Every structure is written in structure tokens, then in C-alpha cells.
């Protein structure tokens, strides 16, 4: 089975104090945990990639645990999440898709009963490329107040034979959200949609 040696891990936190209007009662907090790993499939076509998902599961848990710690350790306060990957130029976009299970399921496992699909973005990118990681509510995909994105990058990666894997979490809705739709207090949390 392939391995994905880690070259670097970075954690970025943000506190959004306002968006040009009045200050909210509490700032919106977001965090992203990123890892640059060696891509064992770089430079060649490999027909069977799914075993690599199993190898990445420990990384998903490592990044999830760092995110929870970066956001203060209060799992109940975390109500948004997303994931993403930037594959170096010697790889292919399908290598980024390896992150769906290890990244998404790690966050769900640690957050408890999260129902909603974990939004995702991936691309092939050169050294220093950035990615807008989509965020959505953890229990209901239709909660508009939590639609967001966090732009991430690591200046010295991904190298051509690396993948940058990212997980992101948020506490609370967008500052000054006022686009209506399903309110957090009206979530049924049955099917992950509403």
C-alpha cells in the first residue's frame, strides 16, 4: 500500500470581528489545518487508488484534532466544516479525491453526530497555489448563513510530487448574514439537508 510521508503541517486561525457593519456579539472563528505530503502516485498513472484512502485516515484525525484545539477545544461550538486538496503538477486531480473519506469522516467522527456532507474543493496547482475551501453547516446543507469559503495556501508547496490536504472548521455563521433560508434553530438534522 502507498504511504504519504508528511513534510509539513500548518494551522491557520482567523477571528472575523466585522464585515464593515457593527461588531457582532462574538467574532466568527475559522481555522484550517493543512498538510503537505508526498504523492506516491506522482508522475505515473495508477488504476487502483482507493487503498490510499486507508493510509490517509490517520492524517485526517491528526488534522481534525489540531483544528479542534485551534478553535478552543469546544466541539459544541464548531458548526461548520469543509475540506480540500491541491495536487502538485506531477499528479492528477483524482489524487486529491483520495481525501474525501479520510478528511470528511475524521471530522464527522470527532464532532459526533454531524449529518451534512462535507463540502469539498480540489485542483491541480503549482508551487504556492491557493485553494478556496468551501464551508457549510455540519448538520444541514441548506443553512445559508454558514455558506462560506476559507482561502488557504502554503508558500513552499505543493511541490510537483506532493499533495496539500486541508481541513477547515468554523464556529458560527457569517458575520452579518442576512440571506434568509433555513435557520440553525430550525434544523431537523435527519438527512443532512434540512
N, C-alpha and C positions, 0 to 999 in steps of 0.2 A: 504494500500500500504506500502511496506517496506521503511525504511529510512536507510540512510548511514551516521551516525554521523562521523564527521571529527575529527581525533585525532591530525593530524599534516599536515602542508603544508611546502614544501621546494621548493626553486627556485635555480637552478644552472645555472650559465652563464659561457661561455667559449669564449676566443678570440684565434684563431689559427693564429699565426704570421708567421709560415713557416712549411714546412714538409721536411726539410733537404735541400731545394733548396733556391733560392733567396726569399727575403721577398716580398710579394705581395703589390700592391699599398694600399690596405686596408685589415685588418685582416678579416678572416671569423669569424662570430659570430654565436654562437649557444646557446640555452637556453632550459632548461627543467623545467617544473613545476610539482611537484609530490604531491599527497595527500594520506595519509593513512586513510582509512575509515573502519568502522565496516561492516562486511559482514553479512547481515541479513539472508542469506541462509546457512551459515556455519553449518556443522555437520548434514545436512539433505538434502534429495532430494526434490526439488520443481519443479513441472511440468511447471508452468507458470512463466517465468522470465521477460518477456518483459515489464510489468508495472514498473519494476525497472529502466528502461531507462529514463522514465519521471522524476523520483525522482533525477536522476543524472544530469539532464540538468543544474541546477544552478551551480553545481560543474564544469562542463565543461566551463561555462562562467567565473567563478572565476579564474580558472587556465589559461584560454586564456588571460584574462585581465592582469594577473600578468606576463605572458610571453611577451606580447606586451610592457608592461612597462619596463621589464628587458632588452629588446632589444632596448630601447630608444624611444619607442612610435611612430616610423615612420613606419606605416603599409606598405607603398610602398616599403620599404627596405626588408621586410620579403618575401622570395620567396621559402622557404622550410618548410615542416612540417611532423609530424608523431605522432603516439600515441602508448600506450602500457599499459599493466596491469600485475601485479604479484598477483596471488591469493594465500592467505595463505593455509597451508596444510589441514585445515578442510573444504576447499571449493573445487570447481571443475573448470576446465578451462572455462566452459561455463559462469561462473560468471564474468570472465574477458571480455567476449564478450558483456556484458552489456554496455561497454564503446564505442562501435562503433558509435552509434548515438549521445550520449551526448558530447563525446570528439571531434569527427570529425566535426559534424555540428556546434559546438560552434566556432571552429577555422574558418570554412568557413564563418559563419555569421559575425564575427568580421573583417576578412580580405577582405570582399567584394565579389568579383566575382571569387573566387578560383574554378577551374574546375576539377582538378585532384583528384583521390581517395586519401584518407589519408592513407599512409602505416601504418601497424599495426603489433604488436607482442604481444603475451601473453603467460603466462605459470603459472603453479602452482609452488610455490617456498617457501623455508623455510626462517626463520629469516635472514635478511641480504642479501638475494638473489639479484643478479643484472639482468638487462634486457638490451639488445641491441635494442633500439628503432629505427626502420628504418626511414629514412628521404627521401623525394622525393620532386620534384618541385611542387609548388602549382597549376600550370596551365596545366602542360603536363607531364604525367608519363614517357615519353620516353626521358626526358632530362637527359642524363647520368652524366653530370657534377654535378648534385645535389644528386646522389645516395650516401647515407652515413648512418651512424648509430651513435647514442649517447648512451653510456652506463650509466645507472642510477641505483641508489640504495638508500635506507635509512637504516642506520646501525641497527636501532631498529624496523625493520618491513620488511615484514608484519608479524604480529602475526598470529597464526593459524586461528583466526576468523576475519582476516582483508583482505582488498584488497588494493594494491598500484596502483593507477591510475596515468598515466603520459601523459602529452602532451609535445611536443618538437617543436621548430621552429628554422629556420636558416636564415641568411642573406648572400646571395651569394653562389657561387659554392665551391666545394672542392678546397683547395689551390693547385695549380699546376695541376689542372685537364687537361688531355690531351688524353682522350679516345675516342674523336670524338662523333658521334651521333648527335642528334637534338640539335642545338644551341638555347640558350634562345631567341635570336633575330629572330629565325625562327618559333617560336611557333604560331600556329593558334588559340589555346585556344577555339576550338569549342567543341570537345568531351572529353577533359581532357586527351587525349592520346598524341596528337601531337600538 
